[in-house]
Amino acid sequence: MKKIKLAITGCMGRMGQQIIKSAKSNRNFTVTVLTENRLINKKINGINISLNNEKAFKKVDVIIDFTIPKCTFEVLKIASKLKKKVVIGTTGFTKKEENLIKKYSKKISILKAGNMSLGINLLMYLTEITSASLGNNYLSKVFEVHHRHKKDHPSGTALMLGKGIAIGKNKNFYNLIGKKYLNKKSFPYGKKINFNSIRKGEIIGEHEVKFSSGKEIITLNHEAFDRALYSEGALTAAKWLNSKKPGLYSMRSLLNFK
């Protein structure tokens, strides 16, 4: 079987390093290109680190991007010109930026997910079902914990779960976003969806969705113990996307959830 040629952006970052490690032991891929947003005179597994440009991405099949929004759009601009497929694990996009990604997906195949974990995407699905089943008599909120190095809050996954609540209620997610707390010991339910983010230690990721009627509380939660969970998910996404036509896909598309 012909191996898929991968480009990994943000190769010096935590996820970049983890994807390189997972890809090295995966027989479906060969890592061809590693990039960063600045010149680094270093080799990783014999590969020179490049800048994001047409020359770097010209001979790859799929680009995996876990960086920051500014870098992601730099990658998408080049990928669109070269007709390359892109897996996006970057989070923290604005509504305007989300719409711009949709425009790019008309030209190239993009799989974008706030979280590449099978378990998290199942949690998203269950959140939608629960929200739809309970209706408007239940208030909801989302809680998440990540390592102290994570800059954005709420996490992309927390926002993804909030969107799941909105989908279940058949409402616009952006109209349902409530207050965003940081490092609070407790936080309230509201008519809108409130979020609380904790940043401490080296915690990989904990997410929790709560629904309350005032008489009972229903809790859905997920805890990640190994960062390889995300890198292996990203590689699964890259393999799946490699055969897809232009469009905007998600892990839900891959997992065939209804």
PyMOL commands that set and color helices and strands:
alter all, ss='L'
color gray80, all
select helices_A, chain A and resi 14-24+54-57+69-82+95-104+118-137+156-169+173-176+228-241+251-255
alter helices_A, ss='H'
color red, helices_A
select strands_A, chain A and resi 4-8+29-35+43-44+47-50+62-65+85-88+109-112+139-146+177-182+193-199+205-212+217-224+247-249
alter strands_A, ss='S'
color yellow, strands_A
deselect
rebuild
show_as cartoon
